[in-house]
Amino acid sequence: MSSVESPAGSGRSRFEISSRSLHAQEIQFNDIRTTLQALIAIYDNCNSLHTNSYDEAITTPSEESVRRALAIQLIINKEWGISRVDNINQGSFLMEELTDLVEKAVLLEFDRLSQRGGVLGAMETGYQRTKIQDESLYYETLKSTGDYPIIGVNTFLNPDTSYVEQCAIELARGTEEEKQSQLTRLAQFKERNKDKAPQAKECLYRVAQADANIFEELMETVKYCSLGEITQTLYRTGGQYRRNM
């Protein structure tokens, strides 16, 4: 993950480019999309920016792709002179209109949440998850029909390259040796902390029951308990999530 501060340094927004815009087909094109998204973010005076690596669509980023993602930010900030101007789009009718539309849509969504009893009330009915799934299905439908053109994915396809060949890059996979090494270290960790782990889990349980600062307590719990042990302890407090069907 890479972050840089905007040239003006006076903005207050954090911008993280969603990997939703990355595609497995013609993955090299992802850098172009990310560059344009980063450019708009910096033009809008964001002070913290994360750019995704082009190969995140299919695997864990490689060192080379992460370096390219960081280079996108550096070139915009260090070479692209226009980015040194504070919010060059300010006052543009298009930008002001889009801002108003986004703000209106956000406020309407807040109203829908309020009508369902707030965030927790909406979660009980699965509203957020359903909304995300509906929007995802809509997006995928537009992709498959071509109504939303994506270069190299559903339009301007390369006739000389198959999809399999496009994805023929080395994928990040743990070896069996690495897997066994991790399991061994986990077993050693549990054995080393078997006397302190029960007390740590009980402290975490009491903090969660009291609705106190769980994060602060977790900073101590992780010294003696594994992720699985912590998860099971929190299940005791609030139960395990099961989606309403």
Secondary structure, 3 states (H helix, E strand, C coil): CCCCCCCCCCCCCEEECCHHHCCCCCHHHHHHHHHHHHHHHHHCCCCEEECCCHHHHCCCCCHHHHHHHHHHHHHHHHCCHHHHCCCCCCCCHHHHHHHHHHHHHHHHHHHHHHHCCHHHHHHHCCHHHHHHHHHHHHHHHHHHHCCCCCECCCECCCCCCCHHHHCCCCCCCCCHHHHHHHHHHHHHHHHHCCCCHHHHHHHHHHHHHCCCCHHHHHHHHCCCCCHHHHHHHHHHHHCCCCCCC
